[in-house]
Amino acid sequence: MDLTGRSGHEAVPAMREAIESQMLVVTGEPVDVDQLVQRAGDAWALWHSSPSPRAAVGAVLPRIISDGRRSTRLLEGDQRRRAHAALSSAYALSEQLLAWVADGQLLWLTADRCMASAEQADDPLALALAAWVVGNVWRVTGREDDALRLATDAADLLTPRLDSGQEARALWGAVRLHAAITSAKMGREGDALRYLDDAAEMAAAMPDYAHAATLFGIPNATLTGVSVHVELRKGSKAVDVADAVDPDSIPSQDRRARVWLEVARAYSQRKDNTVAVHVLQRAVNTSQEAMMCHPLARSLASELVTSGGRIVERDARALASAIGVSV
């Protein structure tokens, strides 16, 4: 398996068919909008609860997308806008599933469809979630300036609506975290920490809440600080942040695995390779599928084999093999 390329997954062909198929003629009855909204929400819950989220969600998401596309063609008025919001949410989840396993063209198409449906829904919440999705894609494809601008624009869109409910506040916090990570990747430490503080303040105001899609809440906001400091190449600070919170408090197997990956990266930056191997193993135990698909996990496993020293080489080699990397 290539260390930096996309790994592929059995769920991709059905996802591609649902997203790329052309619907020139649409007949029959639309799916009930309430059911469509519920199915999209259930798919997000399945994504967060499963240790193999791509396989689990890949079994149900293509049908949700196909039904959503049909319904947005057959419905009118407010019902059509609600269907578009549900479809945009399904596309947002598709981006999570396809990241690192599908070709760039399909990922870009999915992100574009997500934003297009949010625009048709004319719903600030749907637009903010779509901005979170598109910004993620831009950040990892070298368009950090555009990603940061989109995140701040989404926060500005939601600012007048923060009194409308917890979902608006959570999405505001989520795009603030997105801005923090993006700024850190750009080396803009002051901006990164300022956005991180903004998100932490918002999370503290809603202590028992976790957004259904982005998981924004106190644990996620705190642990995103680990990612920010790792991107800033401050491994010791990242470890200190990680020590202050329990990753198991995040209600998502995939997100917990990625947090353990970030902590492993932090220890690797400190040249504490023995602990890095142990922590990366925790990530694999949490979601082997997630680590098999993530290039940073594959890259770190390879580095620990080749550069971690003889004391960890055997364990690191077994770990690399477990996630499909031959070193």
Backbone torsions as a table, in degrees:
resi	resn	phi	psi	omega
1	MET	NA	131.1	177.1
2	ASP	-65.6	139.3	-173.9
3	LEU	-71.4	-30.5	-175.3
4	THR	-111.3	-17.4	-178.7
5	GLY	-76.8	-178.0	-179.0
6	ARG	-87.6	138.3	-167.1
7	SER	-86.0	-19.5	-175.8
8	GLY	79.6	157.4	179.0
9	HIS	-161.4	149.2	-177.8
10	GLU	-64.7	-19.5	-179.7
11	ALA	-78.0	-16.1	-171.2
12	VAL	-65.1	-45.0	-177.1
13	PRO	-56.8	-44.3	179.5
14	ALA	-67.5	-36.7	176.8
15	MET	-64.6	-42.3	179.2
16	ARG	-61.1	-43.1	-179.6
17	GLU	-62.3	-42.8	-178.5
18	ALA	-66.9	-35.7	-175.2
19	ILE	-85.4	-40.0	-172.5
20	GLU	-90.9	-18.0	-175.8
21	SER	-60.6	144.2	-178.6
22	GLN	-93.7	126.4	179.4
23	MET	-108.1	80.1	-178.7
24	LEU	-74.8	-36.1	179.2
25	VAL	-125.2	128.2	-179.1
26	VAL	-122.3	124.8	-179.0
27	THR	-129.1	174.3	177.9
28	GLY	88.7	-167.3	-177.9
29	GLU	-99.8	143.8	177.1
30	PRO	-72.2	156.6	173.7
31	VAL	-71.6	142.1	176.7
32	ASP	-55.5	130.4	-173.7
33	VAL	-63.4	-40.5	178.9
34	ASP	-60.4	-39.5	177.6
35	GLN	-66.8	-38.6	179.3
36	LEU	-63.3	-44.3	177.6
37	VAL	-61.0	-43.9	-179.5
38	GLN	-64.1	-41.4	-178.4
39	ARG	-66.5	-38.7	176.9
40	ALA	-64.7	-41.9	177.3
41	GLY	-64.7	-40.4	178.1
42	ASP	-63.8	-35.6	179.5
43	ALA	-66.2	-39.5	175.6
44	TRP	-63.1	-41.9	178.8
45	ALA	-62.7	-38.9	177.9
46	LEU	-65.6	-40.4	178.1
47	TRP	-57.2	-45.1	-175.7
48	HIS	-75.4	-28.5	-173.5
49	SER	-90.1	-20.0	-173.2
50	SER	-89.3	139.5	172.0
51	PRO	-73.5	-13.8	175.6
52	SER	-125.5	68.7	-169.7
53	PRO	-64.0	-34.9	-179.2
54	ARG	-65.7	-42.9	179.2
55	ALA	-66.7	-43.2	-176.4
56	ALA	-67.0	-49.8	-177.6
57	VAL	-73.7	-31.7	178.5
58	GLY	-61.2	-19.4	179.1
59	ALA	-80.2	-18.3	-175.1
60	VAL	-121.9	-25.7	-171.8
61	LEU	-69.0	-37.3	179.4
62	PRO	-57.4	-39.4	179.4
63	ARG	-67.9	-37.4	177.9
64	ILE	-62.2	-43.5	179.8
65	ILE	-64.6	-45.6	-179.7
66	SER	-62.2	-44.2	178.7
67	ASP	-65.4	-38.2	178.5
68	GLY	-65.5	-42.2	178.6
69	ARG	-63.1	-41.8	177.6
70	ARG	-63.4	-44.8	-175.4
71	SER	-65.0	-37.8	179.7
72	THR	-68.5	-19.6	175.9
73	ARG	-85.1	-27.5	-172.5
74	LEU	-97.6	-24.4	-176.0
75	LEU	-89.9	168.0	179.7
76	GLU	-134.3	161.7	171.0
77	GLY	60.1	-139.5	-175.8
78	ASP	-62.8	-35.9	178.7
79	GLN	-62.6	-39.2	178.4
80	ARG	-66.8	-40.6	178.7
81	ARG	-64.1	-40.3	177.4
82	ARG	-64.9	-38.0	177.4
83	ALA	-64.7	-38.9	177.0
84	HIS	-64.1	-38.4	178.3
85	ALA	-63.7	-42.3	177.5
86	ALA	-65.4	-40.6	178.8
87	LEU	-65.5	-39.9	177.2
88	SER	-61.1	-40.0	176.9
89	SER	-62.9	-40.2	177.9
90	ALA	-65.2	-39.2	176.0
91	TYR	-65.9	-37.1	177.6
92	ALA	-60.3	-42.3	176.9
93	LEU	-67.6	-34.9	177.4
94	SER	-60.5	-38.0	178.3
95	GLU	-62.5	-39.4	177.0
96	GLN	-62.5	-43.4	-178.1
97	LEU	-66.9	-42.2	-172.4
98	LEU	-82.1	-17.7	-178.4
99	ALA	-57.6	129.1	176.8
100	TRP	74.3	-4.3	-179.5
101	VAL	-120.4	-17.9	-178.8
102	ALA	-111.7	163.9	177.8
103	ASP	-68.5	157.7	-176.5
104	GLY	-60.6	-34.7	-178.8
105	GLN	-62.7	-42.3	179.8
106	LEU	-68.6	-38.9	178.9
107	LEU	-63.8	-43.4	178.3
108	TRP	-64.4	-41.8	178.6
109	LEU	-61.0	-41.6	-179.9
110	THR	-63.2	-45.2	179.3
111	ALA	-63.2	-40.8	179.4
112	ASP	-65.7	-41.6	178.1
113	ARG	-64.1	-36.9	179.0
114	CYS	-60.3	-47.8	179.9
115	MET	-68.8	-39.0	-179.3
116	ALA	-62.5	-41.8	178.5
117	SER	-67.9	-36.8	177.2
118	ALA	-63.8	-38.6	177.0
119	GLU	-64.6	-40.5	177.8
120	GLN	-66.8	-32.9	177.4
121	ALA	-69.3	-26.0	-179.4
122	ASP	54.5	43.9	-175.1
123	ASP	-123.1	119.5	-179.1
124	PRO	-56.3	-34.6	179.9
125	LEU	-68.2	-43.7	177.6
126	ALA	-64.6	-38.5	179.0
127	LEU	-65.4	-39.1	179.7
128	ALA	-67.1	-41.4	177.6
129	LEU	-64.6	-39.9	177.8
130	ALA	-65.0	-37.7	176.9
131	ALA	-63.6	-38.2	175.9
132	TRP	-59.8	-40.8	-179.4
133	VAL	-70.3	-54.0	-177.3
134	VAL	-61.7	-39.1	178.8
135	GLY	-62.4	-38.6	176.6
136	ASN	-60.6	-43.2	-179.9
137	VAL	-65.8	-43.6	179.3
138	TRP	-62.1	-39.9	-176.6
139	ARG	-62.3	-40.2	-175.9
140	VAL	-87.8	0.4	178.2
141	THR	-117.1	23.3	172.7
142	GLY	84.1	10.8	179.5
143	ARG	-109.8	56.3	-175.4
144	GLU	-63.3	-39.1	180.0
145	ASP	-61.3	-44.5	178.8
146	ASP	-65.6	-39.3	-179.8
147	ALA	-63.5	-42.9	-179.8
148	LEU	-66.3	-41.5	179.3
149	ARG	-63.3	-40.7	179.8
150	LEU	-66.1	-40.0	179.3
151	ALA	-64.4	-42.3	179.9
152	THR	-71.4	-35.6	176.2
153	ASP	-63.5	-40.2	179.1
154	ALA	-64.8	-39.7	177.3
155	ALA	-63.8	-40.9	178.3
156	ASP	-63.5	-37.8	178.2
157	LEU	-61.0	-38.4	-175.3
158	LEU	-85.9	-20.2	-173.9
159	THR	-53.4	-45.6	178.8
160	PRO	-69.2	-8.7	-174.5
161	ARG	-112.3	13.8	-174.9
162	LEU	-67.5	-18.9	177.6
163	ASP	-85.2	-0.4	-175.0
164	SER	-82.2	-13.3	178.3
165	GLY	151.2	174.1	-175.5
166	GLN	-68.0	-31.5	-178.2
167	GLU	-63.4	-42.3	178.1
168	ALA	-62.6	-42.6	-179.9
169	ARG	-67.1	-37.8	179.9
170	ALA	-67.5	-40.9	178.7
171	LEU	-68.2	-35.2	174.2
172	TRP	-60.0	-45.5	178.5
173	GLY	-64.6	-37.9	-178.7
174	ALA	-64.3	-42.7	179.7
175	VAL	-74.0	-24.1	171.8
176	ARG	-66.8	-41.8	176.3
177	LEU	-63.5	-39.7	176.7
178	HIS	-60.0	-42.3	177.9
179	ALA	-64.1	-36.5	-179.7
180	ALA	-65.0	-47.5	-179.7
181	ILE	-64.8	-41.5	-179.7
182	THR	-63.6	-43.7	178.2
183	SER	-62.4	-40.5	178.6
184	ALA	-62.5	-42.2	179.1
185	LYS	-62.9	-29.7	178.5
186	MET	-83.2	-3.7	-179.3
187	GLY	81.8	14.0	-178.3
188	ARG	-95.3	80.2	-171.4
189	GLU	-62.1	-45.4	-178.0
190	GLY	-58.9	-46.7	178.7
191	ASP	-64.1	-41.7	-179.1
192	ALA	-59.8	-46.2	-178.3
193	LEU	-70.3	-33.2	177.8
194	ARG	-65.9	-46.1	178.4
195	TYR	-64.8	-36.3	178.0
196	LEU	-63.7	-41.3	177.5
197	ASP	-65.0	-40.0	177.4
198	ASP	-57.9	-46.4	-178.4
199	ALA	-66.1	-40.4	179.8
200	ALA	-62.9	-39.5	178.4
201	GLU	-64.7	-41.2	178.5
202	MET	-66.2	-42.8	-179.9
203	ALA	-62.4	-38.9	-179.4
204	ALA	-63.9	-25.8	-179.8
205	ALA	-79.1	-8.7	179.4
206	MET	-139.3	67.9	-165.8
207	PRO	-64.3	-26.0	-175.3
208	ASP	-106.0	18.8	-172.7
209	TYR	-110.2	144.4	169.8
210	ALA	-139.6	122.5	-178.1
211	HIS	-64.4	140.0	-173.0
212	ALA	-61.2	-34.0	-178.1
213	ALA	-99.6	-57.4	-173.8
214	THR	-81.5	-15.1	-176.9
215	LEU	66.0	16.2	-179.0
216	PHE	-57.2	130.7	-180.0
217	GLY	177.6	-175.8	-176.1
218	ILE	-59.9	-50.5	-178.6
219	PRO	-60.3	-44.5	-178.1
220	ASN	-66.5	-39.8	178.9
221	ALA	-64.1	-41.3	-179.6
222	THR	-66.2	-47.1	-176.0
223	LEU	-73.2	-21.2	172.0
224	THR	-63.7	-26.7	174.5
225	GLY	-58.8	-31.7	175.4
226	VAL	-61.1	-48.5	-179.4
227	SER	-61.3	-41.2	-179.5
228	VAL	-60.7	-46.9	-177.7
229	HIS	-71.8	-30.6	174.1
230	VAL	-64.9	-43.6	178.0
231	GLU	-62.9	-30.1	177.8
232	LEU	-82.0	2.1	179.5
233	ARG	63.6	37.1	178.0
234	LYS	-117.3	75.5	-174.1
235	GLY	-62.2	-40.2	-179.0
236	SER	-63.6	-42.3	178.2
237	LYS	-65.8	-38.9	178.1
238	ALA	-61.3	-41.4	177.9
239	VAL	-64.4	-41.0	178.2
240	ASP	-60.1	-42.0	178.7
241	VAL	-64.8	-43.1	-179.2
242	ALA	-63.6	-33.8	-179.4
243	ASP	-67.1	-17.5	-174.1
244	ALA	-89.4	-2.7	-176.0
245	VAL	-148.6	153.2	180.0
246	ASP	-92.4	116.9	178.3
247	PRO	-57.8	-27.4	-179.6
248	ASP	-68.7	-9.1	176.6
249	SER	-76.8	-11.3	176.7
250	ILE	-83.1	124.4	-174.8
251	PRO	-80.6	53.1	179.9
252	SER	-157.1	124.2	177.0
253	GLN	-63.7	-45.3	-179.1
254	ASP	-62.8	-45.3	-178.5
255	ARG	-67.2	-38.2	178.2
256	ARG	-63.6	-41.7	178.7
257	ALA	-60.7	-40.9	-179.5
258	ARG	-70.2	-30.5	174.6
259	VAL	-65.8	-45.7	176.9
260	TRP	-59.5	-37.0	176.3
261	LEU	-61.3	-44.7	179.6
262	GLU	-62.9	-39.1	178.2
263	VAL	-66.0	-40.0	176.7
264	ALA	-61.5	-41.2	176.5
265	ARG	-61.2	-39.3	179.7
266	ALA	-62.9	-45.8	178.0
267	TYR	-64.3	-35.7	177.3
268	SER	-64.1	-39.1	176.6
269	GLN	-62.0	-30.3	177.9
270	ARG	-84.6	1.8	-177.5
271	LYS	64.5	23.6	176.4
272	ASP	-95.7	74.7	-168.9
273	ASN	-71.4	-30.1	178.9
274	THR	-62.3	-45.4	178.5
275	VAL	-69.8	-37.0	180.0
276	ALA	-59.2	-42.5	178.1
277	VAL	-63.0	-44.1	-179.3
278	HIS	-61.7	-44.0	-177.0
279	VAL	-70.8	-38.9	176.9
280	LEU	-63.7	-33.2	175.1
281	GLN	-64.0	-36.5	175.7
282	ARG	-60.9	-40.1	178.3
283	ALA	-62.2	-44.0	-179.6
284	VAL	-66.3	-40.2	178.5
285	ASN	-63.9	-32.2	-179.4
286	THR	-73.2	-45.3	177.0
287	SER	-155.1	94.8	179.0
288	GLN	-62.4	-38.3	-179.8
289	GLU	-59.4	-45.8	-178.7
290	ALA	-60.4	-41.8	-178.0
291	MET	-73.8	-31.7	175.5
292	MET	-65.0	-30.3	-176.1
293	CYS	-89.5	-19.1	-171.6
294	HIS	-91.7	122.5	-178.1
295	PRO	-63.3	-31.1	178.8
296	LEU	-66.7	-36.0	177.1
297	ALA	-67.2	-44.0	179.7
298	ARG	-64.5	-41.8	-179.7
299	SER	-64.9	-44.2	-179.6
300	LEU	-64.7	-42.2	178.6
301	ALA	-59.8	-41.9	178.6
302	SER	-64.3	-43.0	-179.8
303	GLU	-63.6	-37.7	179.8
304	LEU	-67.3	-32.0	176.5
305	VAL	-70.0	-47.5	-171.2
306	THR	-85.8	-25.7	-173.6
307	SER	-128.8	0.6	-175.2
308	GLY	-81.6	-11.3	-179.8
309	GLY	100.4	158.9	-176.1
310	ARG	-62.5	-29.1	-174.2
311	ILE	-65.8	-27.2	-178.1
312	VAL	-112.1	-3.4	-170.7
313	GLU	-58.2	-44.7	-177.0
314	ARG	-64.2	-48.1	179.6
315	ASP	-65.0	-38.8	-179.5
316	ALA	-66.4	-37.0	179.7
317	ARG	-66.8	-41.0	177.4
318	ALA	-64.2	-39.1	178.9
319	LEU	-65.6	-43.5	178.6
320	ALA	-61.6	-41.2	178.8
321	SER	-62.7	-36.6	-178.3
322	ALA	-64.3	-26.3	-179.9
323	ILE	-108.6	18.5	169.7
324	GLY	84.8	18.5	179.9
325	VAL	-105.6	123.7	177.6
326	SER	-100.5	116.4	-176.4
327	VAL	-122.6	NA	NA
